[in-house]
């Protein structure tokens, strides 16, 4: 298999069904020489809460404060932040509160 024609760091897509999207998008992307997406470990909820609380001191603003920390849905615990230059970051917990990370 030949290398991809260009270099792509990552693509972020907001999708309604992640497993289905990985299966559907995995086929053309791997056929073009790209690797399957990776899973990131973001740690416990306490870490998300700590970073969200400290964010304003560092120029970040909490997005969706009325829905925080479940702006991504009831089963998703995250802080969505935006920087002064409008870059966005999602800090997502992978373990429940009190669990070892």
Helices and strands as residue ranges (DSSP letters): H 18-31, H 45-54, G 55-58, E 61-62, E 78-82, E 88-92
